[in-house]
Amino acid sequence: MSDKKTDAKELAKKLFYKPVNAGEELGKKELKKADGFCEGYMDFLQTAKTEREVVEYTVEAAKKAGFVPFESDKNYAPGDKVYYVNREKAVILAVIGKKSLREGVRIAAAHIDSPRLDLKPNPMYEEGEIAYFKTHYYGGIKKYQWPTVPLSLHGVIVKSDGSKVTVNIGEDKDDPKFIITDLLPHLAGEQMKRTPGQLIRGEELNVIIGSRPFKDDAESDRVKLNIMNILFEKYGIVEKDFICAELSLVPAFPVSDIGFDRSLIGGYGHDDRVCAYPELMAALDCEPEYTAVAILADKEEVGSDGNTGLNSSYLKYFIEDLAHMEGLPGRDVLRKSTCLSADVNAAFDPTFPEVTEKRNCAQINKGVVITKYTGARGKSGTSDASAEYMGKIRRLLDKEEIIWQTGELGKVDAGGGGTVAMYIANLDVDVVDLGVPVLSMHAPYEVVSKTDVYMAYRAFLAFFNEK
């Protein structure tokens, strides 16, 4: 009887699929590496809260690693490292490989924009002797989560003379913060009758920016005037300059360890900077056989449209410029290329188990998650990776002993989502999503596992270094 039980146990281990917990699987040395890697990631997450700031961080890191600006009319040799910046809001890094471009390139693509509150073109007003900014939310959010959260202001303002002012207020401990107010429970009876989606309406996401009036009794809107005077003295801007600005309000929470065991990271913008940073580090560290191309793209949270999103042609044009070095059509390089769409998936939340299907959902601490398809309902709006390409990525991860799992984005008919995978697939490239599972995705404060972040780095590095 004992032998039969042992046989069944061994057979089940051989035949059944069961994701492993990285905390159990990794030794102390590897766990220490994961924690050390995440120290750099936490600094990145705290430093780079908008796509422009991520690009600035990336270029600085790339230069230190020996990357130089890409020149489309220049020929590059194996080992050369280049970067290309698209309008200060997206960036591509490339390490030229030993193999001919005729054999394709290895592409990893993450996005560096996150849900936030953008200022309207004419944002400033005064009401009840309080000055406010009007906002228009960017990406999918639960609007009720954003009131009573400390906010910081990031972005650029282009003045009438064409000069540009960079704004970053609210991150330093001595900086002022900004906030959206909410009703006290005692007076919220009518508000609480609203549906959850309307609990806070878009036009109620008004941000307090000041309350002291300019000392001149003859002028109306004296609080607004006082704020504009402060901004004029500090930045030399007038109200009309807001029309030519890109200003965003993001949570001002510090990035922190979560839990007694410090196994998790809490912060704003894990989606998708938790994939962008490991991809960036892998691009800096790789020594590829095939040319490695790392893309950090904009606009994914709003459909990837626009000339800095991957529904445009800048990636295709970049590959065409590379192909030109060998006298090849860009399409010949693309059809031989493969891609990891570096994006997150929703982690199983035991408090809300009803929205996921337990056999096909990602879990915290069980490694990177491969998402064969995203989309919604009947797989609409997605790329569906082929069995052959899934098999190729599986073999690569298993060979490198990288802990991984698979997952869908919720139950069928429960929701869904999208990534950049389909836009790269449309270029005739094999692609699958691979990224980190996230708790509280799209909230002002999201949570990820340190071991999952480290496994993402190892996965992207193995992909770039594929023989």
C-alpha positions as CSV (number, residue, x, y, z in Angstrom):
1,M,0.0,0.0,0.0
2,S,2.8,2.4,0.9
3,D,4.6,1.8,-2.4
4,K,1.4,2.5,-4.3
5,K,0.9,5.8,-2.5
6,T,4.5,6.7,-3.3
7,D,4.1,5.8,-6.9
8,A,0.9,7.9,-7.1
9,K,2.7,10.8,-5.5
10,E,5.6,10.6,-7.9
11,L,3.3,10.1,-10.9
12,A,1.2,13.1,-9.9
13,K,4.4,15.2,-9.6
14,K,5.4,14.1,-13.1
15,L,2.1,14.5,-14.8
16,F,0.2,17.3,-13.0
17,Y,0.7,21.1,-13.5
18,K,1.1,23.0,-10.2
19,P,2.9,26.4,-10.0
20,V,5.5,26.6,-7.3
21,N,5.9,29.3,-4.7
22,A,9.1,31.2,-5.2
23,G,9.5,31.7,-1.5
24,E,9.8,28.0,-1.0
25,E,11.6,27.2,-4.2
26,L,14.4,29.7,-4.0
27,G,17.3,29.4,-1.7
28,K,18.5,32.1,0.7
29,K,21.1,33.3,-1.8
30,E,18.6,33.7,-4.6
31,L,16.1,35.4,-2.3
32,K,18.8,37.9,-1.3
33,K,19.4,38.6,-5.0
34,A,15.7,39.2,-5.5
35,D,15.6,41.6,-2.6
36,G,18.7,43.4,-3.8
37,F,17.3,43.8,-7.3
38,C,14.1,45.2,-6.0
39,E,15.9,47.9,-4.1
40,G,16.8,49.4,-7.5
41,Y,13.3,48.9,-8.7
42,M,11.8,50.7,-5.7
43,D,14.1,53.7,-6.3
44,F,13.0,53.7,-10.0
45,L,9.4,53.6,-9.0
46,Q,9.8,56.5,-6.6
47,T,11.8,58.5,-9.1
48,A,10.0,58.0,-12.4
49,K,6.2,58.5,-12.0
50,T,5.4,59.7,-15.6
51,E,6.5,58.5,-19.0
52,R,8.7,61.5,-19.5
53,E,10.5,60.8,-16.2
54,V,10.9,57.1,-17.1
55,V,12.5,58.2,-20.4
56,E,14.8,60.5,-18.6
57,Y,15.8,57.8,-16.2
58,T,16.3,55.3,-19.0
59,V,18.5,57.5,-21.1
60,E,20.7,58.3,-18.1
61,A,21.1,54.6,-17.2
62,A,21.7,53.7,-20.9
63,K,24.5,56.3,-21.2
64,K,26.2,55.0,-18.1
65,A,26.1,51.5,-19.7
66,G,27.7,52.7,-22.9
67,F,24.6,53.3,-25.1
68,V,24.8,56.1,-27.7
69,P,22.0,57.9,-29.6
70,F,20.9,55.9,-32.7
71,E,21.8,57.3,-36.1
72,S,19.7,55.8,-38.9
73,D,22.3,56.3,-41.6
74,K,25.1,54.6,-39.6
75,N,26.3,50.9,-39.7
76,Y,26.6,49.2,-36.3
77,A,28.8,46.2,-35.3
78,P,27.9,43.4,-32.9
79,G,28.0,44.6,-29.4
80,D,27.2,48.2,-30.2
81,K,24.5,49.7,-28.0
82,V,22.1,52.5,-29.1
83,Y,19.0,54.3,-27.9
84,Y,16.3,56.2,-29.7
85,V,14.0,58.6,-27.9
86,N,10.5,59.3,-29.4
87,R,9.2,62.8,-28.4
88,E,10.5,62.4,-24.8
89,K,7.7,60.0,-24.0
90,A,8.9,56.7,-25.4
91,V,12.3,55.1,-25.9
92,I,13.9,52.1,-27.6
93,L,17.2,50.5,-26.6
94,A,19.0,48.1,-29.0
95,V,22.1,45.9,-28.5
96,I,23.4,44.7,-31.9
97,G,23.8,41.0,-31.9
98,K,26.2,38.6,-33.5
99,K,23.7,37.1,-35.9
100,S,22.5,38.7,-39.0
101,L,19.3,40.7,-38.8
102,R,18.0,38.3,-41.5
103,E,17.5,35.9,-38.6
104,G,15.3,38.4,-36.8
105,V,15.6,40.4,-33.6
106,R,14.4,39.7,-30.0
107,I,11.9,42.4,-28.9
108,A,10.6,43.1,-25.4
109,A,7.9,45.8,-25.1
110,A,6.6,47.4,-21.9
111,H,4.6,50.5,-21.4
112,I,5.6,53.3,-19.1
113,D,2.3,55.3,-18.7
114,S,0.0,54.6,-15.8
115,P,-3.5,55.7,-14.8
116,R,-3.5,59.2,-13.4
117,L,-5.3,62.6,-13.4
118,D,-4.4,65.0,-16.2
119,L,-5.1,68.7,-16.0
120,K,-7.6,70.0,-18.5
121,P,-6.3,72.6,-21.0
122,N,-7.9,75.4,-19.0
123,P,-7.7,73.9,-15.5
124,M,-7.6,76.7,-12.9
125,Y,-10.7,78.2,-11.2
126,E,-11.9,79.6,-7.9
127,E,-15.0,78.6,-6.0
128,G,-16.0,79.4,-2.4
129,E,-12.7,81.2,-2.0
130,I,-10.7,78.0,-2.8
131,A,-8.5,77.6,-5.9
132,Y,-8.8,74.3,-7.8
133,F,-7.5,72.4,-10.8
134,K,-10.0,70.7,-13.1
135,T,-8.8,67.2,-14.2
136,H,-9.6,64.6,-16.8
137,Y,-8.7,61.1,-15.7
138,Y,-6.3,59.1,-17.9
139,G,-6.8,55.3,-18.2
140,G,-9.1,53.0,-16.3
141,I,-9.6,54.0,-12.7
142,K,-12.1,53.6,-9.9
143,K,-12.8,57.3,-9.4
144,Y,-13.8,56.9,-5.8
145,Q,-10.3,55.8,-4.9
146,W,-8.7,59.1,-5.8
147,P,-10.3,61.6,-3.3
148,T,-8.4,62.1,0.0
149,V,-5.2,60.8,-1.5
150,P,-2.1,63.1,-1.3
151,L,-1.1,64.0,-4.9
152,S,2.0,65.4,-6.6
153,L,2.1,67.4,-9.8
154,H,4.4,66.3,-12.6
155,G,4.9,67.4,-16.2
156,V,6.0,70.2,-18.6
157,I,4.7,73.6,-19.6
158,V,5.7,75.3,-22.9
159,K,5.6,79.1,-22.6
160,S,4.7,81.6,-25.3
161,D,8.4,82.0,-26.3
162,G,8.8,78.2,-26.8
163,S,10.8,77.6,-23.7
164,K,9.9,74.6,-21.6
165,V,9.4,74.4,-17.8
166,T,9.6,71.1,-16.0
167,V,7.3,70.7,-13.0
168,N,7.7,68.2,-10.1
169,I,6.0,69.3,-6.9
170,G,4.9,67.1,-4.1
171,E,7.6,64.3,-4.0
172,D,10.1,65.9,-1.5
173,K,9.1,65.8,2.1
174,D,9.1,69.6,2.3
175,D,7.0,70.1,-0.8
176,P,3.3,70.9,-0.6
177,K,0.8,68.2,-1.7
178,F,-2.5,68.5,-3.5
179,I,-5.8,66.7,-2.7
180,I,-9.3,66.0,-3.8
181,T,-11.9,66.3,-1.0
182,D,-14.8,64.0,-0.2
183,L,-18.0,64.3,1.8
184,L,-18.0,63.3,5.5
185,P,-20.2,60.2,6.1
186,H,-22.7,62.3,8.1
187,L,-23.6,64.3,5.0
188,A,-23.1,61.7,2.4
189,G,-26.6,60.1,2.5
190,E,-27.6,61.2,-1.1
191,Q,-24.0,60.5,-2.4
192,M,-24.1,56.9,-1.1
193,K,-27.3,56.3,-3.1
194,R,-25.3,56.7,-6.3
195,T,-24.0,53.6,-8.2
196,P,-20.4,52.8,-7.4
197,G,-19.3,54.0,-10.8
198,Q,-20.9,57.4,-10.0
199,L,-19.9,57.6,-6.4
200,I,-17.4,60.2,-7.4
201,R,-18.0,61.6,-10.9
202,G,-15.4,62.7,-13.3
203,E,-16.2,66.4,-13.0
204,E,-15.9,66.0,-9.2
205,L,-12.2,65.1,-9.4
206,N,-11.3,68.7,-8.6
207,V,-7.9,69.3,-6.9
208,I,-7.4,71.9,-4.2
209,I,-4.3,74.0,-4.9
210,G,-4.7,76.9,-2.5
211,S,-7.0,79.1,-0.3
212,R,-5.2,82.4,0.6
213,P,-6.4,85.5,-1.3
214,F,-4.2,88.0,-3.0
215,K,-4.2,91.1,-0.8
216,D,-6.3,93.4,-3.0
217,D,-9.9,93.9,-2.2
218,A,-10.7,95.4,-5.6
219,E,-10.1,92.2,-7.5
220,S,-12.4,89.1,-7.9
221,D,-10.9,85.5,-7.9
222,R,-8.3,86.7,-5.4
223,V,-7.3,83.2,-4.4
224,K,-6.8,82.1,-8.0
225,L,-4.8,85.4,-8.6
226,N,-2.6,84.6,-5.6
227,I,-1.8,81.1,-7.0
228,M,-1.1,82.5,-10.5
229,N,1.2,85.1,-9.0
230,I,3.1,82.3,-7.1
231,L,3.4,80.3,-10.4
232,F,4.5,83.4,-12.3
233,E,7.2,84.3,-9.8
234,K,8.4,80.7,-9.7
235,Y,8.1,79.6,-13.3
236,G,7.4,82.8,-15.3
237,I,4.1,81.3,-16.6
238,V,0.7,82.9,-17.2
239,E,-2.7,81.2,-17.3
240,K,-2.7,80.8,-21.0
241,D,0.4,78.7,-20.9
242,F,-1.6,75.8,-19.4
243,I,-3.1,75.3,-22.8
244,C,0.4,74.2,-24.0
245,A,1.2,72.0,-21.0
246,E,1.2,68.3,-20.1
247,L,0.6,68.2,-16.4
248,S,-0.5,65.2,-14.4
249,L,-1.4,64.5,-10.8
250,V,-0.2,61.2,-9.4
251,P,-0.2,59.7,-5.9
252,A,2.5,61.1,-3.6
253,F,2.7,58.0,-1.5
254,P,6.3,56.7,-0.9
255,V,7.2,53.3,-2.3
256,S,7.4,50.9,0.6
257,D,8.0,47.3,1.7
258,I,4.7,45.6,2.6
259,G,4.3,42.9,5.3
260,F,6.2,41.8,8.3
261,D,8.5,39.7,6.0
262,R,9.0,42.6,3.6
263,S,8.1,40.2,0.7
264,L,5.9,42.7,-1.2
265,I,6.3,46.2,-2.6
266,G,3.5,48.8,-2.4
267,G,3.6,51.9,-4.7
268,Y,2.0,53.8,-7.5
269,G,2.5,52.7,-11.1
270,H,3.5,49.0,-10.9
271,D,1.3,48.7,-14.0
272,D,3.5,48.7,-16.1
273,R,6.7,49.9,-14.6
274,V,7.1,46.6,-12.8
275,C,7.8,45.1,-16.2
276,A,9.6,48.2,-17.7
277,Y,12.3,48.2,-15.1
278,P,13.3,44.5,-15.3
279,E,13.2,44.8,-19.1
280,L,15.4,47.9,-19.0
281,M,17.9,46.2,-16.7
282,A,18.0,43.1,-18.9
283,A,18.7,45.3,-21.9
284,L,21.6,46.9,-20.0
285,D,23.0,43.5,-18.9
286,C,22.5,41.3,-22.0
287,E,25.1,40.0,-24.4
288,P,22.9,38.8,-27.2
289,E,23.3,36.6,-30.2
290,Y,20.3,38.1,-31.9
291,T,19.9,41.9,-31.8
292,A,18.0,42.8,-28.7
293,V,15.4,45.5,-28.8
294,A,13.8,46.9,-25.7
295,I,10.8,49.2,-26.1
296,L,9.4,51.4,-23.3
297,A,6.2,52.8,-24.9
298,D,3.6,55.4,-24.1
299,K,-0.3,55.5,-24.3
300,E,-1.0,51.8,-23.6
301,E,-3.5,52.8,-20.9
302,V,-5.6,54.6,-23.5
303,G,-5.4,52.2,-26.4
304,S,-1.8,52.8,-27.6
305,D,-2.9,55.4,-30.1
306,G,-0.9,58.5,-30.9
307,N,2.6,58.8,-32.2
308,T,4.3,57.6,-29.0
309,G,2.0,54.5,-28.7
310,L,2.7,51.2,-30.3
311,N,-0.4,51.5,-32.5
312,S,1.7,53.9,-34.5
313,S,4.7,53.1,-36.8
314,Y,7.7,54.2,-34.9
315,L,8.8,50.6,-34.0
316,K,8.3,49.5,-37.6
317,Y,10.4,52.4,-38.8
318,F,13.1,51.7,-36.2
319,I,13.4,48.1,-37.4
320,E,13.5,49.3,-41.0
321,D,16.4,51.6,-40.2
322,L,18.2,48.6,-38.6
323,A,17.5,46.4,-41.5
324,H,18.8,49.0,-43.9
325,M,22.3,48.4,-42.5
326,E,22.3,45.0,-44.1
327,G,20.3,46.0,-47.2
328,L,17.3,44.1,-46.0
329,P,13.6,45.0,-46.1
330,G,12.2,45.7,-42.7
331,R,9.5,43.1,-43.2
332,D,12.1,40.3,-43.6
333,V,13.5,41.2,-40.2
334,L,10.1,41.4,-38.5
335,R,8.7,38.1,-39.8
336,K,11.7,36.3,-38.3
337,S,11.5,38.2,-35.0
338,T,9.9,37.2,-31.7
339,C,8.6,39.3,-28.9
340,L,7.7,39.3,-25.2
341,S,4.9,41.9,-24.6
342,A,6.1,42.8,-21.1
343,D,2.8,43.6,-19.3
344,V,1.2,42.7,-16.0
345,N,-1.7,40.5,-15.1
346,A,-4.2,40.6,-12.2
347,A,-3.1,38.6,-9.2
348,F,-5.6,36.3,-7.4
349,D,-7.1,38.2,-4.5
350,P,-8.5,35.9,-1.8
351,T,-10.8,38.7,-0.6
352,F,-12.5,38.7,-4.0
353,P,-12.2,35.2,-5.3
354,E,-15.4,35.3,-7.3
355,V,-14.0,37.3,-10.2
356,T,-11.2,34.8,-11.1
357,E,-11.2,31.2,-12.2
358,K,-8.8,29.5,-9.8
359,R,-7.3,27.1,-12.3
360,N,-6.4,29.9,-14.7
361,C,-5.3,32.9,-12.7
362,A,-2.0,34.2,-11.6
363,Q,-0.9,34.3,-8.0
364,I,1.5,36.4,-6.0
365,N,5.0,34.8,-5.4
366,K,4.6,32.1,-8.1
367,G,6.8,33.8,-10.7
368,V,6.2,35.7,-13.9
369,V,2.9,35.0,-15.6
370,I,2.5,34.1,-19.2
371,T,-0.8,35.4,-20.6
372,K,-1.6,33.6,-23.9
373,Y,-4.3,36.1,-24.7
374,T,-6.0,39.1,-23.2
375,G,-9.0,40.8,-24.7
376,A,-12.6,40.5,-23.5
377,R,-15.4,38.0,-23.6
378,G,-14.8,36.0,-26.9
379,K,-11.1,36.9,-27.1
380,S,-11.9,40.1,-28.8
381,G,-9.3,42.8,-29.1
382,T,-6.2,40.6,-28.5
383,S,-3.4,38.6,-29.9
384,D,-3.6,34.9,-29.2
385,A,-0.1,33.3,-29.1
386,S,0.3,30.1,-31.0
387,A,1.0,26.8,-29.4
388,E,4.4,26.7,-31.1
389,Y,5.5,30.0,-29.7
390,M,4.1,29.2,-26.2
391,G,6.2,26.0,-26.3
392,K,9.3,28.0,-27.3
393,I,9.0,30.4,-24.4
394,R,8.1,27.5,-22.0
395,R,11.3,25.7,-23.0
396,L,13.4,28.8,-22.5
397,L,12.0,29.5,-19.0
398,D,12.4,25.9,-17.9
399,K,15.9,25.7,-19.2
400,E,16.9,28.8,-17.2
401,E,15.0,27.5,-14.1
402,I,12.8,30.6,-14.1
403,I,9.7,30.3,-12.0
404,W,6.6,31.0,-14.1
405,Q,2.9,30.5,-14.2
406,T,0.0,31.1,-16.6
407,G,-3.1,33.2,-16.1
408,E,-6.1,34.9,-17.6
409,L,-7.4,38.3,-16.7
410,G,-10.4,37.2,-14.8
411,K,-13.3,34.9,-15.5
412,V,-14.8,34.6,-19.0
413,D,-17.4,37.4,-19.3
414,A,-16.2,39.0,-16.1
415,G,-14.1,41.7,-17.7
416,G,-10.8,41.6,-19.7
417,G,-8.1,44.0,-20.7
418,G,-5.5,44.7,-23.4
419,T,-1.8,45.0,-23.9
420,V,0.5,46.1,-26.8
421,A,0.8,42.5,-27.9
422,M,-1.7,42.7,-30.8
423,Y,0.0,45.8,-32.3
424,I,3.3,44.0,-32.5
425,A,1.6,40.8,-33.7
426,N,0.2,42.9,-36.5
427,L,3.7,43.4,-37.8
428,D,4.0,39.7,-38.4
429,V,5.9,39.0,-35.2
430,D,5.3,36.1,-32.8
431,V,4.4,37.5,-29.5
432,V,3.1,36.6,-26.0
433,D,2.5,38.6,-22.9
434,L,4.9,37.9,-20.0
435,G,4.9,40.0,-16.8
436,V,4.3,40.4,-13.1
437,P,1.0,39.7,-11.3
438,V,-0.4,42.8,-9.5
439,L,-2.8,43.2,-6.6
440,S,-5.1,46.3,-6.6
441,M,-4.2,47.0,-10.2
442,H,-5.0,50.6,-11.4
443,A,-5.4,51.8,-7.8
444,P,-3.4,54.7,-6.5
445,Y,-1.3,52.2,-4.5
446,E,-0.7,48.7,-6.1
447,V,1.1,45.7,-4.7
448,V,3.6,43.2,-6.2
449,S,5.9,40.4,-5.0
450,K,9.7,40.9,-4.9
451,T,10.4,37.4,-6.2
452,D,8.0,37.9,-9.1
453,V,9.8,41.1,-10.1
454,Y,13.2,39.3,-10.0
455,M,11.8,36.4,-12.1
456,A,10.7,39.0,-14.7
457,Y,14.3,40.3,-14.9
458,R,15.7,36.8,-15.3
459,A,13.0,36.0,-18.0
460,F,13.8,39.1,-20.1
461,L,17.6,38.5,-19.8
462,A,17.2,34.9,-20.9
463,F,15.1,36.0,-23.8
464,F,17.6,38.6,-24.9
465,N,20.5,36.2,-24.5
466,E,18.7,33.3,-26.4
467,K,21.2,31.3,-28.5
